[in-house]
Amino acid sequence: MSTPRLTIDPAFVVGPVRRRTFGSFVEHLGRCVYTGIHDPGHPTADEDGFRGDVVELVKELGISTVRYPGGNFVSGYRWEDGIGPVEDRPRRLDLAWHSTEPNTVGLDEFMVWAAKAGVEPMMAINLGTRGVHEAMDVLEYTNIAGGTMLSDLRRANGAEEPYRVSMWCLGNEMDGPWQTGHKTPEEYGRLAAETARAMRQIQPDLELVACGSSSSSMATFGTWEHTVLTETYDLVDLISAHAYYCEGDSDLGSFLASAVDMDHFIDSVAATADAVRAAGKHTKRINISFDEWNVWDQARVESYIPSPTGDDWPVAPSLLEDHYTVADAVVVGNLLISLLRHTDRVHSASQAQLVNVIAPIMTEPGGRAWKQTIFHPFALTSRHAKGDVLQVVLESPTYETTRFGEVPLLDAVATFDAESGELTVFAVNRSQEEALPLAIDLRDGAYELVEAVTYSSDDHAWQASADDDTSVLPVANTTATVDGATVTATLPAVSWSMFRLARG
Ligand code: AHR
């Protein structure tokens, strides 16, 4: 086998690295909000009840935007339940997660937390059980400066200045039969168009996201996007995509190649949007908000945390608390590679979710916050992907998978910051058996190696826990060397790596 080769030239630009690629998601689900970001009794809690240790980890993770308040939760949510004096707020059944929502945290509290965490809020509105009117109301409350009933109510509730939220999701996963108020593409497309039109009458420059498919395996995938965009094209800016991956009952080789599916998903949605553009003689392009993505093994989670049923409607139960392996982290790193290489069409993305619920950050009630394995590739990619994403050429051996056929063993992307001269390569080795050499050909030469790190373990099933989240950490890859315009390194089996280079 000849040495796998990655050829990089800073002249071949795909598009800018978008900070919004590094978004996340906070849903009223399980312990994401309550005992996750908000835990007034916790030793690190601030005057508003927000955990300081979690805010610090959110900053370390490098989160840009946070989508809120759902998710499936939003499709039955009444936003006005969560404003005003906390003691007057109603407790409600949350049908999506068979829980009781106490409404202790609502829109104003979330905005306070977002400011503390230094993230941009991305709001989702309820188009499941609600419609145009309620969307107008929540927008007025959130973004109008004052002088109207709802904007003055916000001021009376303590927020003098409008929040000026730019990105709004028009509902959530409306293609899914599990969704409260699930709709056909025709029904949803019409409602989304009417809602978008009214919202734009209030504020023309909003960035609106229409619901796309909740996975590429939905029977309606493709026709859903086509119908919805035909109805909404001139009224929205983005269409959403959601994807969760797990080994499940397939094979590890297919799971490790999950980014192949994400690539296909993004390319298909972009092609569908462009087909609607051509047919409708539109000029603008619709881009993609990949606003839910992650590894999520539902069967694994249910085996240790069964969901509530029957008369049991708990407040903030432990739900979807997936414990991630090293292999999961490699897949997450690879999914970020996929998102970055599509930076021309993926203009926003949110890993689902942020804390406790299929999350990189976990909290012990009253105790410590800790990092899951998937924390590491996310934090390093967010910190070091800068400037422009480059189109790279990768020559890699392949392997056979049951889900995707023949796929490359290696995958990679590079970013280049012309201002600082910093070039960063992110790469994965999907092989379960062998370490692979990689030669990075820098063509225009003269780089020094600043840092080479790899995340892997001989035991790729290792999971972090509250007692041990440090046994497997990203470590220096000591095999990396530079010789002229070529960097060579060995990538261990089932690994994610980052190489930082500086123009000499
Ligand atoms: O992120 C968990 C859930 O997954 C979200 O609520 C929903 O939108 C998706 O099905």
Residues whose N, C-alpha, C, O or C-beta is under 5 A from the ligand:
A	BS01	AHR	G71 N72 F73 E173 A352
